[in-house]
Each structure stands twice: as C-alpha cells, then as structure tokens.
Amino acid sequence: MQTYFHREELTYTGHQLRSHWIFETFGLQGHAIVAFRGPCRVALSEMVDRADVAAGDAIEAAEMLHFIAEHFERDLHRAVLRQRLFICTIAGHLRARPGMPPIEREGDDLYIEGRKLSVSIATVSPVSTLMHVGLNVDPAGAPVKACGLDELQVDPNALATGLLTAYEQEMADIHMARCKVRGVQ
C-alpha cells in the first residue's frame, strides 16, 4: 500500500474518483491512498451517490482534507468495508485528542453535535475500487450544517500524515492476518 500527502492545494470536483487518477497524477502505481487539501465542489453531474443525486444534494466546502484510495480488485462490498474502517480510524484519531467533543458515526459519515464533519463514498471502476473521504477544514458553503477541523483546532496536515500511516499499517496487518492462517474444512 503506497501513501502520499500532496501539500499543494487541489480542488476536489469528483472527477478525481476514477481509475488510475493516483497513478496519472502522482506516479503511484498499484494500491495507494493519497491526501491533499483544497476546496470541494462536486456538481450533481459528477456525483457517484445516486441517493444524493436524486435528492439534489451537491457537495461543497471552502476547504477539505481529501483522501482518495484505489485498490486493484473489483469487490465493492470489500471497498465499502474499507471505507467504514477508514471512517472509524478517523473517529478514533479524533476521539484520542484531549477536549474533543463527542464524535458520532452514522454509516460512512462523522458528525459533531449534529453537524457534519465528513463526506465519503466508495465505488467500483472497470479495474479497481475507489474511495473518497473528505473532512471539512473550513465548511463555508456546505449545503448542510457542518463543522470543520479548524473549529476543532485540529492540524489537517498532521492528521493527514497520521491517517495515511494508520491506513497503510491496517492494510498490511489485514494482509498478514490472511497469510498466517490455515484453511479448515
């Protein structure tokens, strides 16, 4: 599992959620997760979540901390499980911070005091599964009640590096757990 934190601002539009975007943009070929900061402006035409499209819910925020992961297999169920695992990992990292208000997880979303902190989706391409997770840094412009990492006094860069390492380690641990057991009949 390769990781990379891109420190230059990029706007997430939804177009990045496609096979080989990580390879084409950052040169990482194979299983990878990348993080970057920047605005979020996902028009309905780029939305993957069909329920959000039906409701007319576009995604927008002045600044988010974005994560995009690509795994070269086509099991959407497994991708959703990875997405939920990553969301739980984020919640765990934030809950460990002194003075953090209670964090609630509803499916693949995180909330603080009823305000949305994250957006998240997992999907499948012809050659891979993909995940996008965005954490509000500055939620200005969000179409729902939202909070951000700035308000919570969380350094997005430090959080990004910690979460990239945690995801890489989790994927390696899962792989080793599969390799150490014998099959039973």
ZANUFI-330282 format. One record per residue: x, y, z of N, C-alpha, C in turn. Coordinates in steps of 0.2 Angstrom, whole numbers, padded with zeros to 4 digits, always signed. Each point is the difference from the previous one (the first is absolute). Example, Ala and Ser with C-alpha at 12.3 -4.5 7.8 and 13.67 -1.06 7.14 Angstrom:
% residues 2
+0066-0028+0039-0004+0006+0000+0004+0006+0000/-0002+0005-0004+0004+0006+0001-0004+0005+0003/
% end
This chain:
% residues 185
+0004-0006+0000-0004+0006+0000+0004+0006+0000/+0000+0004-0005+0004+0006-0001-0004+0006+0003/+0003+0005+0003-0003+0006+0003+0003+0006-0003/-0003+0006+0000+0003+0006-0002-0005+0006+0002/+0004+0005+0003-0004+0006+0002+0003+0005-0004/-0005+0003-0005+0002+0005-0004-0002+0007+0003/+0005+0004+0001+0000+0006+0004-0002+0006-0004/-0001-0001-0006-0003+0006-0004-0007-0001-0001/-0004+0006+0000-0007+0000+0000-0003-0003-0006/-0005-0004+0000-0004-0003-0005-0007+0001+0001/-0004+0002-0005-0007+0000+0001-0003-0007-0002/-0004-0003+0005-0003-0006-0001-0007+0001-0004/-0001-0003-0006-0006+0001-0003-0004-0006-0002/+0003-0006+0003-0003-0006-0002+0003-0004-0006/+0003+0004-0004+0003-0002-0006+0006-0005+0002/+0003+0001+0005+0006-0003+0003-0002-0008+0002/-0006-0001+0001-0002-0007+0002-0001-0004-0006/+0006-0002-0003+0000-0004-0006+0006-0004+0000/+0000-0006-0003+0006-0004+0000+0006+0003-0003/+0005-0001+0003+0007+0002-0002+0001+0008+0001/-0004+0003+0003+0001+0007+0002+0006+0001+0004/+0001-0004+0005+0006+0000+0005+0006-0001-0004/+0000-0005-0005+0006-0001-0004+0001+0006-0004/-0005+0002-0004+0001+0005-0005+0002+0007+0003/-0002+0001+0006+0001+0006+0004+0007+0000+0004/+0001-0005+0004+0005+0000+0004+0006-0006-0001/-0002-0004-0005+0005-0005-0002+0000-0006+0004/-0005-0001+0004+0000-0006+0005-0004-0005-0004/+0003-0006-0002-0003-0005-0003-0002-0006+0004/-0006-0002+0001-0002-0005+0004-0005+0002+0006/-0001-0004+0005-0004+0002+0005+0003+0006+0004/-0004+0005+0000+0003+0007+0003-0006+0004+0003/+0002+0004+0005-0004+0005+0003+0004+0007+0000/-0004+0005-0002+0004+0007+0000-0005+0004+0004/+0003+0006+0002-0003+0005+0004+0002+0007-0003/-0005+0004+0000+0002+0007-0002-0006+0005+0003/+0002+0006+0000-0005+0005+0002-0002+0005-0005/-0006+0002+0001-0003+0005-0005-0008+0000+0000/-0002+0005-0004-0008+0000+0000-0003-0006-0003/-0006+0000+0002-0004-0006-0003-0006+0003-0004/-0001-0002-0006-0005+0002-0004-0002-0005-0005/-0005-0004+0003-0002-0006-0004-0007+0001-0003/-0001+0001-0007-0006+0002-0003-0004-0007+0000/-0006+0001-0001-0005-0006+0000+0002-0005-0006/+0003+0003-0005+0002-0004-0006+0006-0005+0002/+0004+0002+0005+0006-0004+0002-0002-0004+0006/-0006+0000+0003-0001-0004+0006-0001-0007-0002/+0003-0004+0005+0000-0008-0001-0006-0002+0004/-0002+0003+0006-0005-0002+0004-0007+0002-0003/-0003-0005-0002-0007+0001-0004-0005+0002+0004/+0000-0001+0007-0005+0002+0005+0001+0008+0000/+0006+0002+0001+0002+0007+0000-0002+0004-0006/+0001-0003-0006-0002+0003-0006-0008+0001-0001/-0003-0006+0002-0008+0001+0000-0002+0005+0005/+0003+0001+0006-0002+0005+0004+0002+0007-0002/+0005+0001-0005+0002+0006-0002+0006+0003+0004/+0003-0005+0004+0005+0003+0005+0007+0000-0003/+0002+0005-0002+0007+0001-0003+0005+0001+0007/+0006-0001-0001+0005+0000+0005+0004+0007-0001/+0001+0003+0006+0004+0006-0001+0003+0002+0007/+0006+0003+0000+0003+0003+0006+0006+0004-0002/+0001+0005+0004+0006+0005-0002+0007-0004+0000/+0000-0005+0005+0007-0004+0000-0002-0006+0004/+0003-0005-0003+0000-0007+0003+0007-0003+0000/+0000-0005+0004+0006-0005+0000-0003-0006-0004/+0003-0001-0006-0003-0006-0004+0005-0006+0000/-0003-0006+0000+0003-0006-0001-0003-0004-0006/+0004-0002-0004-0002-0005-0005+0004-0006+0000/-0003-0006+0000+0003-0006+0000-0002-0004-0006/+0005-0004-0003-0002-0005-0005+0003-0006+0001/-0004-0005+0000+0002-0007+0001-0001-0004-0007/+0005-0004-0002-0001-0003-0007-0004-0007+0001/-0006+0000+0001-0005-0006+0001-0007+0004-0001/-0005-0004-0001-0006+0002-0002-0006-0002+0005/+0002-0001+0006-0005-0002+0005-0003+0006+0003/-0006+0003-0002-0002+0006+0003-0002-0001+0008/-0002-0006+0001-0002-0001+0007+0006+0001+0005/+0006-0003-0002+0006+0001+0003+0002+0007+0000/-0001+0004-0005+0002+0007+0000-0004+0004+0005/-0007-0002+0000-0004+0004+0005+0003-0002+0007/+0002-0006+0001+0003-0002+0007+0006+0004+0001/+0004+0001-0005+0006+0004+0001-0002+0007+0002/-0005+0003-0004-0002+0006+0002-0002+0001+0007/-0004-0004+0002-0003+0000+0007+0006-0001+0005/+0005-0004-0001+0006-0001+0004+0004+0007+0000/+0000+0003-0005+0004+0006-0001-0004+0006+0004/-0006+0000+0000-0004+0005+0003+0001-0001+0008/-0001-0007+0002+0001-0001+0007+0007+0001+0002/+0005+0000-0004+0007+0002+0002+0001+0007+0001/-0004+0004-0005+0000+0007+0001-0003+0002+0007/-0006-0003+0001-0003+0001+0007+0004-0001+0006/+0004-0006-0001+0004-0002+0006+0006+0005+0001/+0003+0003-0006+0005+0005+0001-0002+0006+0003/-0006+0002-0002-0003+0006+0002-0002+0000+0008/-0003-0006+0001-0003-0001+0007+0006+0000+0005/+0006-0002-0002+0006-0001+0004+0003+0007+0002/-0003+0006-0003+0003+0006+0001-0004+0003+0007/+0004+0003+0004-0003+0003+0006-0005+0005-0002/-0005+0001+0004-0005+0005-0001-0005-0001-0006/+0001-0005-0004-0004-0001-0006-0007-0001+0002/-0005+0003-0003-0007-0001+0001-0002-0007-0002/-0005-0003+0002-0002-0007-0002-0001+0000-0008/+0003-0005-0003-0001-0002-0007-0005-0005-0001/-0004+0001-0004-0005-0006-0002+0001-0002-0007/-0001-0006-0001+0001-0003-0007-0007-0003-0002/-0002+0002-0006-0006-0002-0003+0002-0003-0006/+0000-0007-0001+0003-0003-0006+0006+0002-0002/+0001+0004-0005+0007+0002-0003+0001+0007+0002/-0004+0003+0004+0000+0008+0001+0002+0001+0008/+0004+0005+0001+0001+0002+0007-0003+0007+0002/-0003+0000+0006-0003+0006+0002+0002+0002+0007/+0000+0007+0001+0002+0003+0006-0006+0004+0002/-0003-0001+0006-0006+0004+0002-0005+0001-0006/-0001-0005-0003-0005+0000-0006+0002+0003-0006/+0006+0002+0000+0003+0004-0006+0004-0005-0004/+0000+0000-0006+0004-0005-0004+0007+0002-0001/+0004-0005+0001+0008+0002+0000+0002-0003-0007/-0003-0006-0002+0003-0003-0006-0005-0002-0006/+0003-0001-0005-0003-0003-0006+0004-0006-0002/-0004-0005-0003+0004-0006-0001-0004-0004-0005/+0003-0004-0005-0003-0004-0005+0005-0006-0002/-0002-0005-0001+0004-0006-0003-0004-0002-0006/+0004-0002-0005-0003-0002-0007+0005-0005-0003/-0002-0002-0006+0004-0005-0004+0001+0003-0007/+0006-0001-0003+0001+0001-0007+0001-0006-0003/+0002+0000-0007+0001-0006-0004+0006-0004+0003/+0005+0003+0003+0006-0003+0002+0001+0000+0008/-0004+0004+0004+0002+0001+0007-0006+0002+0004/+0001+0001+0006-0005+0003+0005+0004+0007+0002/-0005+0005+0001+0002+0006+0002-0003+0003+0006/+0003+0004+0004-0003+0003+0006+0002+0007+0000/-0005+0005+0002+0002+0007+0001-0003+0001+0007/+0004+0003+0004-0002+0003+0007+0002+0007+0000/-0004+0004+0002+0001+0007+0001-0002+0003+0007/+0005+0003+0003-0001+0002+0007+0000+0008-0001/-0006+0003+0002+0000+0007+0000+0006+0003+0004/+0003+0005-0003+0005+0004+0004-0004+0007+0001/-0002+0003-0005-0004+0006+0000-0007-0002-0004/-0005-0001+0004-0006-0002-0003-0005+0005-0004/+0003+0006+0000-0004+0006-0004-0002-0003-0006/-0007+0001-0002-0003-0001-0006-0003-0007+0000/+0001-0004+0005-0003-0007+0001-0008+0001+0000/-0003-0005-0004-0008+0001+0000-0003-0003+0006/+0004-0002+0005-0003-0003+0006+0003+0003+0006/-0002-0001+0006+0003+0003+0006+0006-0004+0000/+0006+0003+0001+0007-0003+0000+0004+0003+0005/+0005-0004+0001+0006+0003+0005+0006-0002-0004/+0006+0003+0002+0006-0002-0003+0006+0000+0005/+0006-0003-0003+0005-0001+0004+0003+0006+0003/+0000+0006-0003+0002+0006+0002-0004+0002+0007/-0006-0001+0000-0004+0002+0006+0002-0005+0006/+0002-0006-0002+0002-0005+0005+0007+0000+0002/+0003+0005-0003+0008+0001+0001+0004-0006-0001/-0002-0003-0006+0004-0006-0002+0004+0002-0006/+0007-0001+0000+0004+0001-0005-0001-0005-0006/-0003+0002-0006-0002-0004-0005+0007-0004-0003/+0005+0003+0000+0006-0003-0003+0003-0006+0005/+0000+0002+0006+0002-0006+0005-0005-0005+0000/-0007+0001-0001-0005-0005+0000+0001-0004-0006/+0001+0003-0006+0001-0003-0006+0006-0005+0000/+0006+0002+0003+0005-0005+0000-0001-0006+0005/-0003+0002+0005-0002-0005+0005-0005-0006-0003/-0005+0003-0003-0005-0004-0003+0003-0004-0006/+0004+0003-0004+0003-0004-0006+0004-0006+0003/+0004+0001+0005+0004-0005+0004-0004-0005+0003/-0006+0002+0003-0004-0005+0003-0004-0005-0005/-0002+0003-0006-0003-0004-0005+0005-0005-0003/+0006+0003-0002+0005-0005-0002+0002-0005+0004/+0000+0001+0007+0002-0005+0005-0006-0005+0000/-0006+0003+0000-0006-0005+0001-0001-0004-0006/+0002+0002-0006-0001-0004-0006+0006-0006+0000/+0006+0002+0003+0005-0005+0000-0002-0005+0005/-0003+0002+0006-0002-0004+0005-0005-0005-0002/-0005+0002-0004-0005-0004-0003+0003-0005-0004/+0005+0002-0005+0003-0005-0004+0003-0005+0004/+0004+0002+0005+0004-0005+0004-0005-0005+0004/-0006+0003+0002-0004-0004+0003-0003-0006-0005/-0001+0002-0006-0002-0005-0005+0006-0005-0001/+0006+0002+0000+0005-0005-0002+0002-0004+0006/-0002+0000+0006+0003-0004+0006-0005-0005+0002/-0006-0001-0003-0005-0005+0002+0000-0006-0005/-0002-0005+0002-0001-0006-0004-0007-0001-0001/-0002-0002-0006-0007-0002-0002-0002-0006+0004/-0007+0001+0002-0003-0006+0003-0006-0002-0004/-0002-0007+0001-0005-0003-0004-0006-0001+0004/
% end
